[in-house]
Amino acid sequence: MAPFYKYGFFGDEMSLILAFVLGTGFGFFLERAGFGSARKLAAQFYLYDMSVFKVMFTAIVTAMLGVTYLGWIGWLDLSLVYLVPTHLLPQIVGGLVLGVGFVVGGYCPGTSVASLATGRVDGFVYAFGIGAGTLVYAEVFPWIKGFVNSNDMGQVTLPEVFDLPWGLVVFAVVLIAVAGFSAATLVERLRKTHSPLLFTLGGDFLSPAAIGTARINGEPMAGRQAVAVLNLMGVQWATLGNHEFDISEVAFKQRLS
């Protein structure tokens, strides 16, 4: 019967050892999956690489299904599993702060430690920032204690909030995960086939240029060299400058065609 700690299978000392072993293993697999790199982690916010989304959602669904089935067959007493009390508004604000830090810094707390363990300088800076932020939070806590403890909803679960059967909520989350994986894969495929770069030109490309005054077979270049180069470079949007009108109207129309 689990949870083992609640049933006295081991004490506080062994729980700390197990926490260290499990935490080390978690960090190892984070690093092996590439999540010790801020570039890979931040890529999900720019829709280049959705690996983080897929892995984390997979972990959530796997844990949810494991807890659900272990509870149903009687191997896990769900009433003894600790749930963090819900303080809705403070946790929304905290989530936003964490999200902004994740986007700007490229790490979440766990991945920053994994990055630090491999000697990455940015991981050290981020982990240092977490420590400094924790100290600041501890110092200002007496002034914000009222807000932090506001909107207390107690220990609640989604089935309780929506008054739905546990199995139905689990099934819905699995469907959301499948849809999320499909959408993430589609986004990655579109990103690979459609470049996020837009090549623009701000004008004054036909003239003035010394080479534009050169003549070939008696005819001035008048921007032909620029058109040839820009076509090879794949300009997508261009605007005209005043110097485009330095050449004759006939030559100008020829360049545009």
C-alpha positions as MATLAB code, in Angstrom:
seq = 'MAPFYKYGFFGDEMSLILAFVLGTGFGFFLERAGFGSARKLAAQFYLYDMSVFKVMFTAIVTAMLGVTYLGWIGWLDLSLVYLVPTHLLPQIVGGLVLGVGFVVGGYCPGTSVASLATGRVDGFVYAFGIGAGTLVYAEVFPWIKGFVNSNDMGQVTLPEVFDLPWGLVVFAVVLIAVAGFSAATLVERLRKTHSPLLFTLGGDFLSPAAIGTARINGEPMAGRQAVAVLNLMGVQWATLGNHEFDISEVAFKQRLS';
ca = [
       0.000    0.000    0.000;
       1.296    3.461   -0.879;
       2.312    6.190   -0.248;
       5.120    4.321    1.481;
       6.222    7.190    3.725;
       2.727    7.682    5.142;
       2.514    3.978    5.968;
       5.865    4.014    7.763;
       7.893    1.920    5.325;
      10.801    4.340    5.900;
      11.565    7.363    8.047;
      12.646   10.953    7.516;
      16.302   10.109    6.898;
      15.547    7.587    4.167;
      13.009    9.953    2.602;
      15.742   12.567    2.224;
      18.069   10.015    0.634;
      15.367    8.904   -1.774;
      14.553   12.522   -2.607;
      18.220   13.138   -3.444;
      18.456    9.998   -5.615;
      15.211   10.724   -7.451;
      16.140   14.386   -7.912;
      19.538   13.465   -9.308;
      17.954   11.002  -11.702;
      15.395   13.581  -12.771;
      18.124   16.113  -13.474;
      20.178   13.543  -15.370;
      17.320   12.715  -17.711;
      16.510   16.416  -18.145;
      20.059   17.020  -19.328;
      20.106   13.936  -21.543;
      16.903   15.156  -23.196;
      18.609   18.463  -23.984;
      16.654   20.453  -21.408;
      19.828   21.823  -19.868;
      20.060   24.185  -22.843;
      18.247   27.524  -22.652;
      18.070   27.634  -26.453;
      16.093   24.402  -26.635;
      13.819   25.393  -23.766;
      13.088   28.867  -25.120;
      12.503   27.495  -28.631;
       9.047   26.295  -27.556;
       7.908   29.893  -27.030;
       8.953   30.724  -30.589;
       7.313   27.507  -31.887;
      10.573   26.120  -33.315;
      10.913   23.057  -31.094;
       7.989   21.725  -29.058;
       9.953   18.939  -27.342;
       9.539   20.497  -23.882;
       5.773   20.728  -24.285;
       5.558   17.120  -25.463;
       7.812   15.696  -22.752;
       6.186   17.590  -19.887;
       2.659   16.796  -21.063;
       3.666   13.139  -21.431;
       4.997   13.158  -17.858;
       1.772   14.713  -16.561;
      -0.460   12.223  -18.365;
       1.713    9.248  -17.364;
       1.693   10.272  -13.695;
      -2.054   10.968  -13.802;
      -2.840    7.559  -15.318;
      -0.467    5.825  -12.892;
      -2.017    7.477   -9.842;
      -5.538    6.798  -11.146;
      -5.057    3.094  -11.859;
      -3.022    2.456   -8.693;
      -5.831    4.073   -6.726;
      -8.508    2.003   -8.474;
      -6.755   -1.316   -7.813;
      -6.124   -0.392   -4.187;
      -2.344   -0.037   -4.234;
      -2.396    3.714   -3.575;
      -4.500    5.533   -0.998;
      -5.301    8.798   -2.753;
      -6.622   10.319    0.471;
      -3.047   10.279    1.825;
      -1.506   12.000   -1.218;
      -0.712   15.588   -0.295;
      -2.335   18.297   -2.402;
      -1.059   21.872   -2.388;
      -3.882   24.190   -1.249;
      -5.272   26.371   -4.021;
      -5.013   30.154   -3.658;
      -6.317   31.058   -7.077;
      -5.334   34.697   -7.653;
      -1.903   34.566   -5.940;
      -1.031   31.396   -7.873;
      -2.099   32.975  -11.162;
       0.177   35.946  -10.436;
       3.007   33.615   -9.419;
       2.538   31.587  -12.586;
       2.760   34.723  -14.701;
       5.957   35.809  -12.931;
       7.461   32.335  -13.443;
       6.370   32.330  -17.096;
       7.954   35.692  -17.826;
      11.159   34.556  -16.150;
      11.087   31.350  -18.197;
      10.730   33.245  -21.485;
      13.375   35.860  -20.640;
      15.909   33.567  -18.977;
      15.264   30.382  -20.915;
      15.068   28.188  -17.813;
      12.610   27.045  -15.189;
      13.955   26.308  -11.670;
      14.555   22.593  -12.297;
      16.251   22.953  -15.670;
      18.462   25.770  -14.370;
      19.870   23.401  -11.730;
      20.449   20.735  -14.402;
      22.239   23.352  -16.496;
      24.292   24.508  -13.504;
      25.360   20.918  -12.802;
      26.869   20.687  -16.283;
      28.855   23.898  -15.836;
      26.808   26.263  -18.007;
      27.384   29.904  -17.069;
      23.841   30.996  -17.918;
      22.510   28.190  -15.717;
      24.625   29.498  -12.840;
      23.359   33.049  -13.351;
      19.747   31.866  -13.464;
      20.140   29.660  -10.369;
      21.787   32.572   -8.553;
      18.825   34.738   -9.526;
      16.433   32.152   -8.093;
      18.324   32.172   -4.817;
      18.403   35.962   -4.687;
      14.714   36.151   -5.566;
      13.878   33.664   -2.816;
      15.685   35.805   -0.248;
      13.893   38.941   -1.441;
      10.544   37.133   -1.294;
      11.286   35.988    2.275;
      12.093   39.563    3.303;
       8.951   41.121    1.814;
       6.634   38.241    2.776;
       5.307   39.940    5.937;
       4.012   42.790    3.740;
       2.381   40.554    1.126;
       1.252   37.730    3.402;
      -2.381   38.792    3.148;
      -2.351   38.591   -0.649;
      -0.410   35.300   -0.718;
      -2.996   33.636    1.518;
      -6.034   35.148   -0.217;
      -8.577   33.270   -2.360;
      -8.103   30.132   -0.288;
     -10.009   27.277   -1.946;
      -8.412   24.545    0.122;
      -7.220   21.237   -1.332;
      -9.353   20.781   -4.442;
      -9.189   18.677   -7.602;
     -10.672   19.213  -11.057;
     -13.325   16.500  -10.601;
     -14.481   18.315   -7.458;
     -14.460   21.760   -9.075;
     -16.440   20.651  -12.143;
     -18.497   18.029  -10.287;
     -17.503   15.344  -12.784;
     -16.463   11.700  -12.362;
     -12.731   11.201  -11.880;
     -12.470    8.839  -14.850;
     -14.178   11.305  -17.174;
     -11.714   14.077  -16.250;
      -8.790   11.702  -16.793;
     -10.160   10.735  -20.197;
     -10.631   14.407  -21.126;
      -7.047   15.256  -20.162;
      -5.766   12.360  -22.289;
      -7.774   13.659  -25.260;
      -6.376   17.167  -24.687;
      -2.853   15.691  -24.597;
      -3.365   13.828  -27.880;
      -4.735   16.985  -29.503;
      -1.832   18.994  -28.059;
       0.759   16.559  -29.428;
      -0.843   16.660  -32.867;
      -0.984   20.464  -32.862;
       2.627   20.746  -31.667;
       3.831   18.393  -34.409;
       1.893   20.377  -37.021;
       3.387   23.659  -35.792;
       6.918   22.223  -35.960;
       6.302   20.957  -39.492;
       4.960   24.335  -40.626;
       7.925   26.093  -39.032;
      10.329   23.897  -40.986;
       8.574   24.400  -44.321;
       7.763   28.104  -43.884;
      10.684   30.328  -42.925;
       9.968   32.807  -40.114;
      12.308   35.303  -41.807;
      10.933   38.063  -44.020;
      13.377   39.605  -46.523;
      12.489   43.250  -47.133;
      14.095   46.094  -49.065;
      13.795   49.756  -48.172;
      14.386   51.379  -51.571;
      17.207   53.075  -53.526;
      18.397   49.789  -55.005;
      18.384   50.740  -58.717;
      20.346   53.939  -58.225;
      22.707   55.509  -57.260;
      25.507   53.034  -57.845;
      28.705   53.557  -59.827;
      28.268   50.228  -61.585;
      24.828   51.348  -62.734;
      26.451   53.889  -65.054;
      28.454   51.190  -66.867;
      27.325   50.265  -70.365;
      26.993   46.828  -71.906;
      26.552   46.735  -75.662;
      26.030   50.481  -75.492;
      23.139   50.240  -73.031;
      23.540   51.518  -69.421;
      23.147   48.988  -66.640;
      20.706   51.306  -64.841;
      20.051   48.916  -61.965;
      20.026   45.619  -63.885;
      22.870   44.333  -61.699;
      20.877   45.051  -58.518;
      17.765   43.304  -59.822;
      19.773   40.195  -60.721;
      21.385   40.000  -57.273;
      18.168   40.674  -55.355;
      16.283   38.037  -57.326;
      18.885   35.481  -56.292;
      18.580   36.565  -52.661;
      14.797   36.110  -52.681;
      13.444   39.512  -51.666;
       9.833   39.171  -50.556;
       8.758   42.779  -50.050;
      10.301   45.955  -51.438;
       9.459   49.630  -51.427;
      10.665   52.320  -53.797;
      13.085   55.065  -52.917;
      13.481   58.437  -54.623;
      16.587   57.266  -56.494;
      14.596   54.595  -58.342;
      13.375   57.518  -60.459;
      16.896   58.552  -61.473;
      16.696   56.158  -64.417;
      14.392   56.527  -67.415;
      10.749   55.496  -67.257;
      11.337   52.747  -69.808;
      14.284   51.309  -67.845;
      12.305   51.611  -64.592;
       9.397   49.564  -65.959;
      11.798   46.989  -67.358;
      13.431   46.530  -63.934;
      10.059   46.043  -62.237;
       9.040   43.413  -64.745;
];
